[in-house]
């Protein structure tokens, strides 16, 4: 039975992963206009434009820290079966540029504003906490297996910020990230806030897997930056890039349901 299940997942994984596509129009246009767009957003920002931000600026992050063990338990439960947590490149082929193998994996609860019902059902406490995040865009467990290196890259819009909640973190300096030239790390039960439009790069040169809850949310903005940021984000959410990723997540969930039904 296990062999059949593994072959079914492998077949769906192969179907989900396609050649690296052209960047979606919103990303391509946004990349050309990034400096102008990001300058407008930066001038309207109600928080600093630094690479790394103080978590105390965002009162809701206390919810993550206060509930980190419950969130960790749900993350560990779903990641016990590696087939249930696809490689990021299988969900979003565009990420093959920075996630060429299967060692960076993800378990999405919310992706670009779209709730993933099957995954939420498996992680109800985490999902309930994510619903309290102002301007939530995405929330997922991000898993970096030993030997993972994520090359230097930038996010697509300064209108979003990223929060990592440490869930399973090797206490080793060989696990690290650089953001805007600053080297940072993670700790279990702690939050790390950063602006991913600064160039950042990640290494897990330890023998253990790192797991964090990644929360992407709207930067607090005044006008006109808020309107500019939301217009751009709306274009991204409607793009084939995001629609394909959402469809792949749904496909993966359907595969897991079939596997579980056969196992039972």
N, C-alpha and C positions, 0 to 999 in steps of 0.2 A: 504493500500500500504506500509506504513512504517513497519508494522509487517512482511510482506513478505520480504521486503528488509533486515530487521534485521535477519530473519531466514536464508536468503541466505548467508549473511556475516558469520553468526555463523557456517553454514555448511562448508563453504570454510575455515574458521579458523580451524575447527576441522580436516579437511583434510590436512591442511598445517602443523599443529603441529604433529610431530611424537615423539616417545620416544627418550630420549637423546641418540644420536649415539656415537659410539666410536670416539675418536678424530681422525681427518684426519691424514694420514701418515706423511705429512709434519709437522703438529703441534706436533705429537708424537715424531718424530725424532728430530725436532727442539728443543723441550723441553729438551730432553736428552743432546743435544749438545749446549744448549743455552749459557752456560757460555763461551765456546770456541768461538762460532759464535759472541756473543755480544762483547767479548773482541776485536776481529778483527775489528768489526764495530766501537767500541768506539775509538780505536787507530787511525782510519781513519776519525773520525768525524771532520767536519769543524766548528762545533758549540759546546758549552759546553755539557758535559754529565750529567748535573744536572737534578734533577727531574722536576723542573719548570724553564722555559727559558724566557728570555726577548723578548717580541714581537718585539722590535726594531731590532733584528737580522734578521727579515724576513720582508723586505720592502712591500711585497704584502699584509700583514695583514692590511695595511692602507685602502686598497680597501674594506675590510669587515667593518671596523669601519666607513668609510665615507658613506657607503651604508646600514648601519644596519637597518634603519627604513624601507626602501623598502624591505629588506630581511625579517624583522619582519612581515610586512604586508602580504607577501606571506605565511609565516609560519602560521600566525593566520587564514588566509583564508582556508588553507587546513586542519587545525586542528579543525575547527568549527564542522566538521562532524567526530566524533571519529571513526566511522567505516572505514574512509578513511586512518587511520593511525594505522597500525597493531602493536600488541605487538612485541617486538624484538624477543621473543622466537618463534613467529609464522613465522618469516622470517628465523631465524637461530636457529634451535633446539639445536645446540651446546651451545647456550647462556642460555639454561634453568638452567644451573648450577648456574648462577648469576642473572637470571631474571625469577624467577619461576612463577610470576603472570603477569597480564596485565598492570601493572602500569608504566612500562618502555616501551615506544613505539617509533617508528621510522618511518620517511618518507624519503626514499632514493631517491636522485637524481643521485648519482653515487655510485656504490658498487664494490670495488676491481677492479677499472678501467672500469667497465661496465656502460654506461649511461642508465638510466631508462627513456625511451622516454615519456611515459604517465605522469610521475611525473614532468619531465622537462617542458613539455607543460603547466603544472599548475603553474610553478614557473620560468618563463623565465629570470627575472632579476637575481635571485639567481644563476641560471644555467650559465648565461653569466659571472658572477663574478667567479664562481668556475672554469670555463675554463681558467682563468688567473693564477690559483695557480700552481706553478712549482711542478712537480712530484705528482700531485693529485692522490690519491689512492681511497678515499671514501669521499662523502659529503652527509650529511643527517641532518634533523631536529631531535634532540633527546629530547624527552618529558618525564619528570619525574613528575608523579602525586603526590599529597599529600600522605605522608606515605611511599614513596618509599625508600628502602634501597638496595644499590648494594653492596654485600659483597666484602671484600678485594680480589683482583685478579691482574694479570699482563697481559700485551699484549704479543703477540707472537714473535715480532721481534724489536730489537733496530733500525732497518733500517727505521722505520716509526715514525713520531712524530704526535702529536694531537694538534689541535687548536680548542678552543671553542669560539664562538661569542655569547655573552649574548643577548637574544631577549626578553624574558619575565622572569624576575628574581625577586622573592620575596626578599625584603630588610630585611633579617632576618638571624641571625647567625645560626639558626637551619637548614639552607640550606648550606651544606658545603661538601668539598672533602678533603681527606688527600692523599698526594702523597709523597712517600718516607719519611713519618713521618712529612711532612709539611702540615699545614692546609691552604687551599685556598678557595676562593669563587668566585662568578661571579658578574658582573655588566652589566646592559643593555648598549649596544653599545661598550663594551670593549672586548678585546681578552685575552684569557688565553692559554698559550702554555705549554705543558708538554710532558714528555717521559713516555708512559704508560707501559713500562717494569719495572718501579718502582712500587712496590705494591701500589695500590690506592683503595679507598673505598668512597662511596658517600651516603649522607643522605639528604632526603627532609622531614624534620619533621615540615614543615609549612602547612597551610591550602590552599596554592595556588600551581598551576602547574608551573614548571620551563621548559622553552624552550630555547635551544641553537642550533646554527648551528654547527655541529661537522664536522671538516675538518681534514682528515688524509692524510698526505703527506710524501714523501720520505725525509729522513734526508739528508742534504748536506754532501757528503762524497768524500774523495779522494780514490784512489786505495790502497790496494786491497779490502777495505771495500765495495766500491760501487758494485763491481762484486759479492761479497759474498751476500750482501743484496738483490740485484736484482735477483740473482739465487734463493734465498729462497722465495722471493715474487712471482716469477714466478711459483714456485711449489705450493704455496698456491692458486694462481689464477686458476691453472689447477685442483685443488683438488676437489673431490666430495663435500666437505664442502662448498666451494664457489659456485659450480655449483648448488647445492640444494638451497642455499639462493637466488641466482639470479632467479631460476625458481619460487620460492615462491613469490618473488616480482612481477614477470610477471603475475603470477596467481592472485595475489591480484589486480593488475591493471585491469585485464580482468574482475574480479568480479565487480569492481567499475564501469567499462564501462557498464556492463549489468544492474547494478542498476540504473545508470543515464538514460539509454535508456528507461527502464521501467517507471521511474518516469516522463519522458517527454512524 
